Amino acid sequence: MDNKNDFKPYIPADKIVPEFTVTSVLIGCILAIVFGAANAYLGLLVGMTISASIPAAVISMGIIRVILRRDSILENNLVQTIGSAGESLAAGAIFTLPALFLWAEEGKIEFPSILTIFLIALFGGILGVCFMVPLRQALIVEEHGTLPFPEGTACAEVLLAGEEGGSKAGSVFKGLGIAAVYKFVADGFGVFPSEIGYAFKGFAGSQIGIQVLPSLAGVGFICGPKISSYMLAGGTLSWFVLMPAIALFGGDATIFPATDPISSMAPSDLWNNYIKYIGAGAVAAGGVISLIKTFPLIIRTFKQAMKSMSKKHANTNVLRTQEDLPMPLLLAMILVIVVLIWLVPTFPVNPIGALIIVIFGFFFASVSSRMVGLIGSSNNPVSGMAIATLIIATLLLKLTGSDGTTGMVGAIAIGGIICIVAAIAGDTSQDLKTGFIVGATPKKQQIGEMLGVVVSAAAIGFVLYLLNEAWGYGTDKIPAAQATMMKLLVEGIMDANLPWALILIGVCVAIVAEILQVPVMPFAVGMYLPFSLSAGIMAGGAVRFIVEKIKGSDEEKKERTDRGVLFTSGLIAGEGIMGIVLAILAVAGVDSVIKLKASLPQFASLIIFILLLFYLYRTCMKKEK
């Protein structure tokens, strides 16, 4: 298995089975839009997204195998390839583009057009695929047995265990249905509050609370108890140390950037005026630290990728499982995008600037592709890469005279493209790994990935507009942690008017966390987010902890966790979809009509959430018939 020459894929290279069919393309495109929208909502809410490959593969098996009575593992693989592109593109877009909406709200710029968002997402996505294709031979084939590609291999396992597709898909759909109904009853009808909290009178500035939402329990379960507890620790530092300290020492003083005396502020105002900046400093430092720590690996990765690309791979008599998109076509696509970035007014860059985007993009795409092979997509420091790009791009734009709002918009557009390039390149490499194991045609997967990029790029602008219209970015409904932090960074460099003392406090807290060997990113995101969010995530992490602690063989424990991951993936997707539906109702002005006049007390919310957590626990522990 370790030796690539001995490896035999599940479907042999000389066997032709249905793969790039109308069915697989249609289901894949629908899932790309659905998972893209659900992940955009989730990422703006909690500052992280989930991988959609496995849920997409399982849903497609449920549809193709059970409903349509067709039996092709390669069709299912193509569905997850197209479907997961939506989630990755959304992840890249939401970390940067909401900054444009925040500036528009402040009256600094016009709201970005749907076309602008589409072009940023499309260029980033297509470049991400184009840059990854030449690396496939090096990373997927030559390094088979060396690079584990955790998500790609797990997805292949799910596809190979396809006989269970029906019951596994049932688990995802069950989670999806429960979360959608739960969210609509709580936030649509307003039967019970989805957030409960209590501000301590004798401990001014602090407030304990929990958001009782299915998606948070899902994120906590998928991330596990460790990551959840780091986020909770960050939240505890902000809400029970820093905010009470500000309230205690601030007294009646009015301290910039706030315009009211500290003594008149509720805990949420303290969070809004001070903790956001401290949290942003911590998140930025966390991104840079993760980049510095992986820098030797990044350089090594890049060298290896270049070396293996320079090896001439003879292209005569290429097997079906070795067919890639032709290099001249990829180069032509890259060239067209460079020219468009230069000519389109959205990107205030000259030809050299456009070239810099491509050079940075290729560098980070090759890094991202290999990093996910080593440490998995969830640990890929995409936001760190975006922060580094953003700082360099903003400085370059300022030095070349593109300052003020033009330069700020340009910096976010460039940062957005690079962020999407890195996210899509990582996703493409995971998908190609899955295809390598099951015996897919790489060329068809690469076309599928591009299709997924096009449909989700077309949809993401509408999703971003909808969420902003309904609740507004930077609010407690959708904090948009990373995008707010990117906005602050760009403003700070361009205008030099940031509350640097607050940001530096955050930077120093992140450095302390790193010295104590606490993973900085989850800790920093926890500092930035409302405590109630971290508490909801911790509840899901606690269920995972209990499930893993109960006696059983390693195989039994893995089965329990897998069942939980599929169910909670459904919970996250279900709530994300219902979040989009509620946003449509809010924009249409119908949300107040369907809300009930009276709602259950906070205590009832807690009981309902505990029942949901208990049901999650039961789902994990239930043995297959």
Secondary structure, DSSP 8 states (H G I E B T S, - for coil): --STTT---SS-TT-----S-HHHHHHHHHHHHHHHHHHHHHHHHHS-----HHHHHHHHHIIIIIIS----HHHHHHHHHHHHHHHHHHHHHHTTTHHHHHHHHTTSS----HHHHHHHHHHHHHHHHHHHGGGHIIIIIITBTTB--HHHHHHHHHHHTGGGHHHHHHHHHHHHHHHHHHHIIIIIS-SS-SEEEEE-TTSTT-EEEEE--HHHHHHHHHHHHHHHHHHHHHHHHIIIIIHHHHHHHHTT---TT-SS-GGG--HHHHIIIIIHHHHHHHHHHHHHHHHHHTHHHHHHHHHHHHHHHHS----TT--GGG----HHHHHHHHHHHHHHHHHSTTS---HHHHHHHHHHHHHHHHHHHHHHHHH-GGG--HHHHHHHHHHHHHHHHHHTT--HHHHHHHHHHHHHHHHHHHHHHHHHHHHHHHHHHHT--HHHHHHHHHHHHHHHHHHHHHHHHHHHHHH-TTSSS---HHHHHHHHHHHHHHH--S-HHHHHHHHHHHHHHHHTT--HHHHHHHHHS-HHHHHHHHHHHHHHHHHHHS---HHHHHHHHHHHHHHHHHHHHHHHHHHHHHHHHHHHT-HHHHS-SS---HHHHHHHHHHHHHHHHHHHH----
